[in-house]
Amino acid sequence: MSSSSFSSNPADGAEAAAPETRVLRQFRIVFNSVKTHFRQVEREAGVGGAQLWALSVIERRPGIGVTELSRELDIHQSTASNLIKSLSERGLVTAAREGMDRRSVSLRISAEGETVLKSAPMPFAGVLPDALSSLDPATLERMEHDLGQLIALLEADEASAKVPLGQSL
């Protein structure tokens, strides 16, 4: 549903609602769309949304390390390590110490992990990152500015920016 059709639909009272109510409804639409996609991923692939995204990155970049994976997913390294631990325990990825520096771990997707990816709904990164990547730079700049104001009013913990939506804090 486009934002213009949302805000001008008198059947649901959106036009008569106060601006803050209309925006709250838009946030609900966004969050519920994300939650619906996460539920679909869990149902069809048997993994969480962040796990699916990590699997897709490991498949695309065989041998990637945990630090690079955390950068690619824009999450804390400890969060990436926890994702890898759960994926490894399920046999979806392998972690091996390779090269001269035996401290670094090289990640590869397993045959079971590839099967999970084949059964998973797209987009692997999630519907919100996918939609955001489709917006033009000017729109993204406006959204960043406006959401920054909202975050300041909420006095929100900005450390939560590195926690995937599908995971609790």
TORMI-836244 format. One record per atom (N, C-alpha, C, O, CB): x, y, z; residue in one letter. Coordinates in steps of 0.2 Angstrom, whole numbers, plus 2048, in hexadecimal, padded with zeros to 3 digits. Glycine has a CB too. Layout:
% residues N
XYZA...
% end
This chain:
% residues 169
8047FA800M800800800M804806800M809807804M7FB800806M80380B7FCS8078117FBS805816801S800815803S8078147F4S80A81A802S80881F808S803824806S7FF82680AS80E823809S8028257FFS7FD8297FDS7F68267FES7F18297FFS7FE82C7F6S7F68207FCS7EF81C7FCS7ED81B804S7E881B806S7EF8157F9S7F381B808F7F181A80FF7EE820812F7E9820816F7F8818813F7F1826811S7EF82C814S7E982F811S7E6833814S7F5831814S7E782C80BS7E082F809S7DB82A808S7D682B805S7E2832802S7DB82580CN7D682080CN7D1822812N7D2820818N7D881980DN7CB825810P7C6827815P7C3822818P7C082281EP7C182C812P7C381C815A7BF816818A7C181481FA7BE812823A7BF810813A7C8815820D7CB813826D7CC81882BD7CF818830D7D180F825D7C981E829G7CA82482DG7D182782DG7D282C832G7C8822834G7D5825829A7DC828829A7DC82F827A7E083382AA7E0824823A7D8832823E7D8839821E7D683D827E7D8843828E7D383A81CE7D183B82BA7CF83E831A7D383E837A7D384283CA7C883C833A7D8839837A7DC83883DA7E283E83DA7E3841838A7E083183CA7E483F843A7E9844844A7F0841841A7F183B840A7EB84584CA7F484683FP7FA84483BP7FE83F83FP80183A83CP7FF84A83AP7FF840846E80383B84AE80083484AE80382F84AE80483D851E7F9834849T7F682D849T7F782A842T7F8824842T7EE82E84AT7F782E83DR7F882B836R7FF828835R800823833R7F7831831R80482C838V80B82A838V80C82483CV80F81F83BV81082F83BV808823842L80981D846L806817843L809812843L80481E84DL80181883FR7FE81383BR803811835R80480B834R7F7815837R806815833Q80C81482EQ811810831Q81480B82EQ80F81A82AQ813811837F81880D83AF81680683CF81980283BF81A811841F80F80683DR80C7FF83FR80D7FB838R80E7F5838R805800841R80B7FE833I80B7FB82CI8127F882BI8137F2829I8097FF826I8177FC82CV81E7FB82BV8207F582FV8237F082DV82380182CV81F7F6836F8217F083AF81E7EA839F8217E583AF8207F3842F8177EA838N8137E4837N8167E1830N8157DB830N80C7E6837N8187E582BS81A7E2825S8217DE826S8227D8824S81B7E7820S8257E182BV82B7DE82CV82A7D7830V82D7D282FV8307E3831V8257D8835K8247D2839K8217CC835K8227C6836K81F7D483FK81C7CE830T8197C982CT81F7C5828T81E7BF827T8147CC827T8247C9825H8297C6821H82D7C2826H82F7BC824H82E7CC81EH82F7C482CF8337BF831F82F7B9832F8327B4832F8347C3837F8287B9833R8247B3834R8247AF82ER8257A982FR81D7B5836R8247B2828Q8247AE822Q82B7AA821Q82B7A481FQ8237B281CQ8307AE823V8377AB823V8387A5827V83A7A0825V83D7B0824V8357A682EE8367A1833E83279B830E834795831E8337A3839E82C79C82ER82779682CR82A793826R82A78C826R82079982AR82D796821E82F79381BE83679081BE83878C817E82E798815E83A79481EA84179281EA84478F825A84978C825A84679881DA84079082AG84278E831G847791834G84A78F839G844787830G849797832V84E79B835V84B7A2836V8467A4833V85579C831V84E7A683BG84C7AD83CG84F7B2836G8537B0832G84F7B0842G84C7B8836G84E7BC830G8557BE830G8587BE82BG84A7C2831G8587BF836A85F7C1836A8637BB834A8697BC831A8617C483DA8617B5836Q8657AF835Q8657AE82DQ86A7AC82AQ8627A9838Q85F7AF82AL85E7AF823L8637B481FL8667B281AL8577B0820L8637BA821W8677BF81EW86E7BD81FW8727BD81AW8667C6821W8717BB825A8777B8826A8797B3821A87E7B281EA8797B682DA8757AE820L8767A881CL8777AA815L87B7A8811L8707A381CL8737AF813S8737B280CS87A7B580AS87D7B5805S86D7B680AS87C7B980FV8837BC80FV8887B780EV88D7B880AV8847C1815V8887B2813I88D7AD813I88D7A980CI8937A780AI88C7A8819I8877A880AE8877A4803E88A7A97FEE88E7A67F9E8807A3801E8897AF7FER88B7B47F9R8937B57F9R8967B67F5R8887BA7F9R8957B5800R89C7B6801R8A07B0805R8A17B180BR89D7BD805R8A17AB802P8A47A5805P8AA7A7808P8AE7AA805P8A479F801P8AB7A580FG8B27A6812G8B27AD816G8B77AF819G8B77A780DG8AC7B0816I8AB7B7819I8AD7B5821I8AB7B0823I8A47BA818I8AF7BA824G8B17BA82BG8AB7BD82FG8A77C082CG8B77BD82DG8AB7BC836V8A67BF83AV8A57C683AV8A07C983AV8A67BC841V8AB7C983AT8AC7D183AT8A97D3834T8A57D8834T8B37D383BT8AB7D182EE8A87D3828E8A07D2827E89D7D6825E8AB7D0822E89E7CC82AL8977CA82AL8937D082EL88E7D282CL8967C382DL8967D1834S8937D6838S8927DD835S88D7E1835S8967D783FS8977DF831R8977E582DR8927E5828R88E7EA827R89E7E782AR8927DF824E88D7DE81FE8867DF821E8817E281EE88E7D881BE8847DC827L87E7DC82AL87C7E282EL8777E3830L87C7D682EL8827E682FD8817EC833D87F7EA83AD87A7ED83DD87D7F1830D8827E583DI8807E3844I8867E3848I88C7E3846I87C7DC844I8867E284FH88B7E2853H88F7DB852H88C7D6850H8897E285BH8957DB853Q8997D5851Q8977CF856Q8977C9854Q8A17D6852Q8957D185CS8927CC861S88C7C985ES88A7C385FS8927CE868S8887CD85BT8817CA858T8837C6853T87F7C1852T87D7D0856T8887C884EA8897C3849A88C7BD84BA88B7B7849A88F7C7844A8907BD851S8937B7854S88D7B2856S88E7AC855S8987B8859S8887B5859N8837B185CN87F7AE856N87C7A9856N87E7B6860N87E7B2850L87A7AF84AL87E7A9848L87B7A4846L87A7B5845L8857AA847I8897A5845I88979F849I889799847I8907A7844I8897A0850K88979A854K882796853K882790853K88979D85CK87C79A853S876796852S87679384BS87378D84AS87079B853S878796846L87979383FL87D78D83FL87C78883BL87B79883AL88378D842S888788842S885782846S88577C844S88E78A846S88178384CE87E77E850E87977A84CE87877484DE87B781856E87677E847R87077B843R87377783DR870774839R86B780841R87A77883CG87D775836G87C77982FG87D77682AG87B76E835G87A77F830L87978382AL87F787827L87F789821L87478882BL88478882CV88A78B82AV89078782DV88F784832V88B79382BV89678882AT89C78582DT8A178B82ET8A179082BT89F780829T8A478A834A8A978F836A8B078C837A8B078783BA8A779383CA8B578E833A8BB78B833A8C1790834A8C0796831A8BD78682DA8C678F837R8CC793838R8D0792832R8D378C831R8CF79283FR8D179782EE8D5796828E8DA79B827E8DA7A082BE8D0796822E8DF79A823G8E479F822G8EA7A0827G8EA79B82CG8E17A6821G8EE7A5827M8F37A682BM8F17A7832M8F47A5837M8F87AB829M8EC7AC833D8E97AE839D8E47A983BD8DE7A9839D8E77B5839D8E57A4840R8E179F842R8DB7A2846R8D779E848R8E5799845R8DC7A8848R8D77AB84CR8D07AD848R8CB7AC84BR8D97B1850R8D17AE842S8CB7B083ES8C87AA83CS8CB7A583AS8CE7B5838S8C17AB83BV8BD7A5839V8BA7A7832V8B87AC831V8B77A483EV8BA7A182ES8B87A2827S8B179E827S8B0798829S8BD79F822S8AC7A2825L8A579F825L8A379C81EL8A47A0819L8A07A4827L8A079781ER89D794817R896791819R89578E81ER8A278F814R892792814I88B78F814I88C787813I88F78580FI88679280FI888783816S88777C815S88277A810S87E77F80ES88677881CS88277480EA87C77280AA87577380DA87177580AA87D76A808A875772814E86F773817E86D77A817E86777C817E86F77081FE87277F818G871786818G86E788811G86A78C810G87778A819G87178580CE86F787805E867784804E864788800E873783800E86677F807T85F77C806T85A78180AT855783807T85E77580AT85C784810V858789813V85778F80FV85279280EV85C78B81AV85D79280CL85C798807L857796801L85379B800L863799804L8577907FFK85378F7F9K84B78F7FBK8477907F7K8557887F6K84A78D802S84378D804S841794807S83B795808S843788809S845799807A84479F80BA8417A4806A8437A4800A84A7A280EA83C7A8808P8397AD804P83E7B3804P8427B4808P8337B0808P83E7B67FEM8427BC7FDM83E7C2800M8387C2801M8437BD7F5M8427C8801P8497C9801P84C7C6807P84A7C780CP84A7D0800P8527C3806F8567C080BF8587C6811F8587C4817F85C7BD809F8597CC80FA85B7D1814A8557D3818A8567D781DA85E7D7810A84F7D2815G8497D4819G8457D9814G8487DD810G84A7D781FG83F7DA816V83B7DF812V83D7E6813V83D7EA80EV8347DE813V83F7E8819L8407EF81AL8477F1817L8477F6814L8417F0822L84C7EE818P8537F0815P8527F080DP8547F4809P8587EB816P84E7EB80AD84C7EA803D8497F1801D84A7F47FCD8497E4802D8437F3804A8407F9803A8447FF803A8448037FFA8397F9807A8487FF809L84C805809L851806804L85280C802L84F805810L854800801S8598017FCS8558037F5S8598057F1S85C7FA7FBS84F8037F5S84B8057EFS84A80C7EFS84880F7EAS8458017EES84B8107F5L8498177F5L84F81B7F2L8548197F3L8478197FCL84D8217F0D8528267EDD8558297F3D8538297F9D84E82B7E9D85C82B7F2P86082E7F7P85C8347FAP85D835801P8668317F4P8598387F7A85583E7FAA85083C7FFA85083F805A8528437F5A84C8377FDT847834802T84B831808T84883280ET84382F7FET85082D807L85482A80DL856830811L85682F817L85982680AL85983580FE85C83A813E85683E817E85783F81DE85F84080EE85083F814R84B842818R84983D81DR84883F823R845843813R84883781CM846832821M84B831826M84983182CM84582B81DM851831825E85783182AE85683782EE857836835E85E831826E85583D82CH855843830H84E843834H84F84483AH85484982BH849841831D842841835D84283B83AD84083C840D83D840830D845835839L84583083EL84A832843L84A830849L84782983AL850835841G854838847G85183C84CG85283C852G85A83C843G84C84084AQ84984584EQ844840853Q844841859Q84484A84AQ84183B850L83D837854L841833859L83F83285EL83983284FL846830857I84B82D85BI84D831861I84D82F867I85182A857I84F837860A85183C865A84B83D86AA84C83D870A853843862A84583E867L83F83F86CL83D838870L83B839876L839840868L83F83386DL83E82C871L84382B876L84282787AL83D82786CL84982F875E84F82E879E851826879E85282387EE84D830881E850824873A85281D872A85981B872A85D81F871A84F81B86BA85B815874D861813874D86481186DD86280D86AD86280C879D86881586BE86B815864E86F80E863E87080D85DE86F81B862E87180B868A875805868A8707FF865A8737FB862A87780286FA86A800865S8657FB862S8657FC85BS8627F7857S85E7FD865S868801858A869801850A86D7FB84EA86C7F9848A86C80784EA8717F8852K8757F284FK8717EB851K8757E6850K87C7F2852K86B7EB853V8687E5855V8627E484FV85E7E884EV8647E685CV8637DE84CP85E7DD846P8577DD849P8557DC84FP85F7D6843P8527E0845L84B7E0847L8487D9849L8447D984EL8477E3841L84A7D4846G8487CD848G84A7CB84FG8487C5851G8497C9843G84F7CE852Q8517CC858Q84F7D185EQ84F7D785DQ8597CB858Q84E7CE864S84D7D3869S8537D586CS8597D286BS8497CF86FS8537DB870L8587DE873L85B7DA879L8607DC87CL8577E5875L
% end
